[in-house]
């Protein structure tokens, strides 16, 4: 960040005495006093279990150049901290306003990727493609919320050719804050589904809130949306009629046929080749590329199409897009595959919702072909009043995948059991509490008698399903 303290205060609409530091530029921005570095500005952000104002003194002791707060500092701090104390109505809003000033000063083309499933994968794919034609910055991991996205902007190279930013929300109104901070030149909405329903209500609410990113497009900015989701089509086109469409379906049914003229970009999974790679045909506004990739086929068609379409809209040639996609590297815990003895471990444990869980099951079954499939799954959270019915549906989807065994961690196990029973599932299933319990259950159910196959790990982030995956891999490696 090259802004002086005076420019920062003006961007946030803050009040406070800057003293002799008004023309000094801080070394960075920090919201966590534990990792604050000398010369950074500390923002007093409050959460459910903490109040950042209580750490203002600690931040100053560690060398904070200035502090931003919405109330006086707490926990016995002196009236005069010895550094400028900038007052704002809301520190998170101020963080977003400062991010927008940094974004406006940068020369990079800004892309924002959002959706209910796959947005991190699309972000990674797109950044990988764009890096072949210019310097490209992206969110680290999934720093995509009202704190993470501004941090990503502060850390990005203002002279880069592209910024690829992921935006995640779970409450009404949050996308307006993210959109106002990022001001995208291109907004990509990968899909919508029943995710974060506690805060967003229903799938229509998800579509309406995701589409709000389109209200914050930069001048001459464009929106790229998936035409395969009716709720998204309705919400997006009512807000931005000039949206550009893509599809990863055959577009054969009547409603889809009406949209076919809007789908300038289309992707299709063509099955597996003799080497076990997934074949895709991607149409890029008239040009066609054919790919054979070591990725799960049906699961990835949508993500690949979204990334390829976005890159093409940004001026990347089809052959460069193909080369970028051929070098795909998965983010951690997102359908990452690893061989552990006779078992192919699919670690998709980073997060889960009904849309992504169903797709992961289908892709795991596809990877197992006619062999053994075992699933270690866990609760899908933030579904509100829909949780019970969503997990019953998941139980039926699990049964349809015909796994040899089902291991479940977290709540809603009874709903899963109902779904399994309604579908006539005859396989083994059990509830486990953690990694040790899982490994004990594996042995007690006689799973070592199987001659290998595919095992899928997936659940909402707070279930920590990766611990089960790590325990399974560790034992196989011993």
N, C-alpha and C positions, 0 to 999 in steps of 0.2 A: 504494500500500500504506500502510495506516494503523497497522500493528503496530509496537510498540516493539521494540528489540533484545532485551529480556528475553522478550517474547512470542514472538518469532521463535525464540529459542534453545529455549524450552519446546516449541514446536510441532515442532521437529526432534529433540528429545531430545539437544541438543548440550551439551557441557561446555566451560567456559572462563570466564576472568575478564572480566566486562563493564565493570568500572571505573565511571566516571561516566556511561557512555553507556547504561545499562540502560533508561532511560525515554525515550530518543531514538529517533525513527522514521527509518529510512534513506529515501533518496529513491528507491530501486529496488533491483533485483537484476540482477547481471551475471555471465556465465560467460566473457566474452571481454575480457581485459585491454586489448586494443587500442581498444575503444570504450567502456570504463568511464567513467562520469561521477562527478564529485565527490559524495560522500555515499552512494554505492551500496555494497551488500554484494557482495563478490567470492566466487564459489564456485569452488574448485579442482577442475575437472572434467578427467578424463584421457581421451584417445582412443588410437587405434592408434599415432599418430606424435607425440604430445605428452603432457606431464604438467602440468596446470594448477598444481600446487604450485610449479613452477619460475617461475611468473609472479606469485607472491604479492607479492614486493617491488615489482615494477613497478606492480601494482594499488594498493599503498599509496602509492607516489610520485605516482600520479595522483589520489589523494584518496579511496580506498576507506575507508568508515567502519569496516568489519570484514571479516574473511576467514573463510571456512568451508572446512575441509580434513579429510581423513581420515588425514593423516600430517603430520609437521613440514614447514614450507615449505623449498624447496630452493634450489639455485644461489646459495649464499653468503648467504642471508638471515640477519640476526641472530636470536638467540634471542627477543628482544623486538622485534616488528614496530612497536610504538608504537600499535597499534590492537588491539581484541579479536580473538583467534584462537579460533574455535569449532571444536571437534573433534567429528566424527560418524563412524560406521562407514563410511558410503558417501555421497558428496556428491550423487550423482544421486538416490538414495533420499530424502535430506534435502530436496532441491529439491521432490520430489513431496509430501512431508509438509507442507512449508510452503505449497505450492499448495493443498492440501486445507484448511488452516486459513483461507486467504484465501477459498476457495470457500464454506466454511461460514459465514463472516461476511457474505457478500454476499446480497442479496435477489433476485438474478436467477434466473429459471428456466434451468437448464443443459441444453442438448442436446448430445449427442456423436454424431457421424456417422462411421461406419467402413464399410469394404467394400474389395473388391479393385480396383474400377474405379469412377470417377465420384464418389468421396466429396467431392472439392474442389468439383466442380460442384454437387452437392446442397447442400453447406454454403453456397455462394454464393447459390443460389436461395432456400434457406430463410431466410437472413439478410435477403435482399432483401424477401421477403414479410413477415417479422416486423417489419422496420423501419417498416412502414406502420401498425403498431398500438402500437409502443413502442420505446424506445431499445434498440438491439441491438448487441452486440459479437461479434466473430468472430476466429478465428486470422488473422494476417497471412499471406498466401500459403498455404503448407502447413506452418507451424510446428506439426507434429502428433506429434512423437515425445517421448521421455522428457525431453528438454530443451525442445523447442519448445512443448509443451502447457502446462507450468508457466509459461513466459514469457508465453504468451497470457493465462493466468489473472491473472498479476501486472499485466498492462497493461490488463485489462478494467475497465470502470466498475462498481464494486460495487453501484451504485444503478440500473443498467440493468434493463430488463424481461427481456431475454433474453441469454444467451451461447450462441453456436453454435460448438462446438469440433469440429474434425476430429481423429481419432485414427488414426495409422498405425503399423503394427508390421511387423517382419520376423524376429522371434525368439520362441521359446516364452517365455511368462511376461510379455512386455512389456505386454499389454493389462491385466493385473492392476495393474501400476504406474500406467497411464494412468487406468484406472477408479477406482482408489483416490484419485487426485488430483482427478478431476473430479466423482465422485459424481453422475451425470446424473439429472435428472428424466425425461428421455426419451432413450433410446438407439436410434439408427437404424442398422440393418445393411443397406446398399444391395444387396449381393450378395457372393458368394464365387467365387473362381476360382483357377487355377494361378498364383499370384504369390508371390514370396519363398519358393520351395520349399526353398531351401538351409537356411533357418532353421525352416520350418514343416512340412516333410515332404511332404505331399500335400494335395489339396483337402479331405479330411476334417480334416487338421490345421489348415488355414486356417480352416475353419468352426468348429472347436472353439475356436481361439484368438480369433477375432473375437467369438464368442459370449460370451467371458469378460467383456465389458463389462456383460452383464446381471447378473452377480454383484455389481455395485457400484452398482446403482440406488439412488437415494435412497428414503426411505420414501414409499410410494405412487407410486414411479417406474414407468414403463412402457417396454416394449421394442417397437419396430416393426421387423418383419423381412420380407424378400422371400420369398414362398412359392414362387417359381419355381426355387429351388435346393434339391434334396432334402437335400444335406449340411448346409445351413444350417438347414433345418426340423428335422432330427433333433437337431443340436447345440443349437439355441436352445431348443426346447420341452423338452428334457430338463433344461435348466438353469432355465428360467423358463416354466412351463406357461401363464402368463397373457399371453404375447406376442400382440400384435395384428399381423395380416398384411396385406400388400399384394401385388398382382400386376400385371405388365405383359404378361401373356400371355392367350390366349383361354380358358384353363382348360377345354379340351375333352377332354383325355385322362383316363383313369380316375383316375390318382393325383391329378391336379390337381382333378378333380371332388370328390374327398374333401375337398380343402382349400378348396373354393370357399366353404363356410360360414364359414371363418376369414378370408377376404379381405374385410375391411370396406372396403378401398380398392382400386380397380382403374383402370388406365389403358390406353388403347389408341391406337395410331397409326392414323389413318384414311386416310393418303395425303396427297398434295399438292393444294392448291387452285389456281385458275387464276392466282394471283399467285406461285406457287412456294413458298408457305408450307406448313409441316407442320400437319396438322389432328390434334387429339387430343380424345378424350373421357375425362374423368376423373370417376369416381364416388367421392364422399366420404361414405362411410357412409350412402348413400341419396340424397344430393344429387348433382347432375350439373353439371359445367361443361364447356363446349366452347371450345377454344382454336385459334387459327391463329397459329403462331409462326414466326419466321425462324430456325429451328434445324434440324439434321439429324434427320429423323423417327424412324426405328427406333432410332437410337443414344440418343435423349433420352427415349423413353417411360418407361423405368425411372426415370431421374433425376427427371423431372417428377412422376411418381406418388409417389415417395418424399418429395420436398419438399412437395408438396401435402398428402399424408397427415399428415406431421409437423406442418405448420402447423395443419391441422384439429384434430388431437389437442391442440394448444396453445390452442384456442379461437378461431382465426381464421375469419371467415365466408367461405363459398365465393367470393363476389364480390370480396373483398379478395385472396384467393389468386389468382384469375384475373388481377386487375390487376397483382399482383406478378410473376407469371410472364410477363405480356405485356411487362414491362420488363427481361427477362433481359439481362444483360451477362456475356459469357464471361470467365473468368480467362485470363491470358496463357498462350499455348502449349497451350491445351486446346480443340481443335477451333475455334480462332480462324480466321475466314475473311477473306481480303483479295483484292481484284482486282489483278492485276499484268499489265497489258496484256490479252491475250486469255485469260490463265490465271486461274482461281480457285484461290488458294493456301489450302490447309487446313493450318494449323500446329497439329498435335497432338503436338508434340515433347517435352512436359514429361516424359512417362514412358510405359512400355509393359509389358504382360504379355500372355499369350495371350488372355485375355478381352477386354481393351480393344483389342488389335490387330485381332482379328477384327471387332469392332464398327466400328472406324474404317474398315476396308476396305469393309465393307458400306455404310456411310453415304457414303463417298467415291464408290463406284460409283453409289449412288442420286443423289448430287448431279450426277454426270457424265451421268446418264441414258444415252442411246445415244451420247454423244460420247466424246472422248478422255479417258482416265484414265492418269496417270503416277504411280508411287509411288516415293518416296525413303524407304526404311525402314532400320532398323538393329537390331542385336542386342538381344534381350530378356534381361536379366541376372538373376542370383539364382534360376536355375531348377534348379541342382544337377544331379543325374543325369538329369533330364528334359529338359535343354536341347536335346539332339540331336533327340529325337522331337518336341518342341514346335516347333522351327524347321522340321522337315520338314512338319509339319501346316500351319504358316504358309505354307510354299511352295505347298502345295496350295490354301490359301485365296486366296493372291495370284493363282494361275492362274485360279481361279474368277471373280475380279473382272475378268479379261481386260484388264489394263493394256497400254498401248502399249509401255511400257518399265518396267523395275525397276532402281532404283539401290540398292545395299546398302552400308552402312557398319558396320564392326565384325566380330566373330567370327561363326561358324556359317554362313558363306556356302555352304559345301559342302552343309550340310543343307538350306538354302534351294534350292539348285540341284537337289538330289535331288527335293524336293517339286514343284518346277516341272516337271521332266522326267517324273516319274511321272504328272502330270496332263496331259501333252502340250502344255505351254505352248510356243508358237512365237514369242513376242515377244522383244524385246531385253532383256538383263539384264547388269549389270556391277557389279563391286566398286569402290568409291571410298574414298579415304583422308581426304578433307576437302573443304572448300568449293571451293577452286580446282580440285581434281581432279574434283569433281562438275560444275562448269561446263564444264570441258574435255571431259568425257565426254558431257555434254549436246550439245555441238556436234559431237563426232566421231561420235555416233550419229545425227546428222541430225535432232535433235528440233525444231529451229527450223522445219523444214518442215511441222510440224503446225500446224493452224489454231486452236490453243488448246484449252482443256478444263479439267480439274481435276487438280491435283497435290497429293498428300498427303505430308506429312513426319511421321514418327513413329519413335521408338526409346526405349530406356531412357535415363534422365536423363544418365548418364555418357557416352553416345555423342555428346552435344551436337549433335543433329540440327538444332537451331534455327539453327546457323551456316550450314547449307546453305540453309535457308529464307530467311534474311536475304540471302545472296549472290544467290539467285535473284530476290528482290524488287528488290534494289538494281540489278541489271543491267536489269531490265524498266523501272525508273523512270528510268534514265539517258537 
